[in-house]
Amino acid sequence: MKDKGNTLLMAAAATAATLCLTFTPNPVLQAAPTDTITGTGCRAANLDQAFDLAWNHVRVHNESSVDRWVICPANINPPVYDDGDGASLYGPGSGSVTGWFGEDSAGDAEVWCIWREIPASTTGMSVTNFGTVTMSAEDPLPDTESDSMDLTAFNIFQTSTLTCRLSPGTGINSYQIIYDQEI
C-alpha cells in the first residue's frame, strides 16, 4: 500500500513536471486597444485648490464657485498585438476625455483639457506635442460630454499628462488613450 501511494505521488509529480516543461506561454502580449482611466486618479494641480475638489467612486469634480485645475496621469504604454500573422506594435492614435456637468453647473460651464507630451530631457517649460478639447453641457443637467484629440504625433517613449480646467459644478468621469496607429 505504501509503494502504491509513492508510485501515485511520483506519477503525479512526473505529469506536473512534463506539463511545466511542455507548456510554452505565448511570448506576444495581448492588450486592449485602449487604456481607459477613471477621473478619480486626477489630483489638484495646486494643493491650495485640493480642498475645493471632491472625489467619489465615479469622478473628480469641482465643488467651489471658481474654476479649479486637475492633473491626471496619462502614461502611454504601447501594446503589442498578434493577429496570427505576426506581432505589431501600436502607438497612440487619439485620446478622449469625458467631462461631467452637475445639475448645479452654469449654462456656460466648460471642461477644458490639454494633453501634453513632456520629454524627459526638458530643462525649461517646453512640451513637444499637445492637443486640447473643450466640452460644454447640453440641457438637461446633469450631463456628460466627450471629445477627442489627435495624439498621432506623440512619441511612445515620452511622458504625457492631461491637465483640465473645471468650471464650478463640473468634473472628469474618464479619459482614454486609443492605440490605433501601427508603428
ChimeraX attribute file (.defattr): number of C-alpha atoms within 10 A of each C-alpha:
attribute: neighborCount
match mode: 1-to-1
recipient: residues
	/A:1	6
	/A:2	6
	/A:3	8
	/A:4	9
	/A:5	10
	/A:6	11
	/A:7	12
	/A:8	11
	/A:9	12
	/A:10	12
	/A:11	12
	/A:12	12
	/A:13	12
	/A:14	12
	/A:15	12
	/A:16	12
	/A:17	12
	/A:18	11
	/A:19	11
	/A:20	10
	/A:21	9
	/A:22	9
	/A:23	9
	/A:24	8
	/A:25	6
	/A:26	8
	/A:27	8
	/A:28	13
	/A:29	10
	/A:30	13
	/A:31	12
	/A:32	11
	/A:33	17
	/A:34	17
	/A:35	19
	/A:36	16
	/A:37	17
	/A:38	18
	/A:39	27
	/A:40	19
	/A:41	16
	/A:42	24
	/A:43	20
	/A:44	21
	/A:45	16
	/A:46	11
	/A:47	9
	/A:48	8
	/A:49	16
	/A:50	15
	/A:51	11
	/A:52	17
	/A:53	20
	/A:54	16
	/A:55	16
	/A:56	9
	/A:57	9
	/A:58	13
	/A:59	19
	/A:60	26
	/A:61	28
	/A:62	29
	/A:63	21
	/A:64	17
	/A:65	11
	/A:66	11
	/A:67	18
	/A:68	23
	/A:69	21
	/A:70	25
	/A:71	20
	/A:72	23
	/A:73	16
	/A:74	23
	/A:75	15
	/A:76	21
	/A:77	15
	/A:78	23
	/A:79	21
	/A:80	19
	/A:81	18
	/A:82	15
	/A:83	9
	/A:84	6
	/A:85	6
	/A:86	8
	/A:87	14
	/A:88	13
	/A:89	14
	/A:90	19
	/A:91	25
	/A:92	26
	/A:93	17
	/A:94	20
	/A:95	25
	/A:96	21
	/A:97	30
	/A:98	19
	/A:99	31
	/A:100	29
	/A:101	32
	/A:102	20
	/A:103	14
	/A:104	13
	/A:105	21
	/A:106	16
	/A:107	13
	/A:108	9
	/A:109	19
	/A:110	24
	/A:111	26
	/A:112	18
	/A:113	25
	/A:114	17
	/A:115	24
	/A:116	21
	/A:117	25
	/A:118	19
	/A:119	16
	/A:120	10
	/A:121	7
	/A:122	10
	/A:123	7
	/A:124	6
	/A:125	6
	/A:126	11
	/A:127	13
	/A:128	14
	/A:129	16
	/A:130	18
	/A:131	18
	/A:132	19
	/A:133	17
	/A:134	17
	/A:135	19
	/A:136	20
	/A:137	22
	/A:138	13
	/A:139	9
	/A:140	8
	/A:141	15
	/A:142	15
	/A:143	16
	/A:144	18
	/A:145	17
	/A:146	18
	/A:147	15
	/A:148	18
	/A:149	18
	/A:150	16
	/A:151	23
	/A:152	16
	/A:153	15
	/A:154	22
	/A:155	17
	/A:156	17
	/A:157	14
	/A:158	14
	/A:159	17
	/A:160	24
	/A:161	17
	/A:162	22
	/A:163	22
	/A:164	27
	/A:165	21
	/A:166	28
	/A:167	25
	/A:168	24
	/A:169	23
	/A:170	32
	/A:171	31
	/A:172	31
	/A:173	23
	/A:174	22
	/A:175	23
	/A:176	17
	/A:177	25
	/A:178	23
	/A:179	24
	/A:180	17
	/A:181	14
	/A:182	14
	/A:183	10
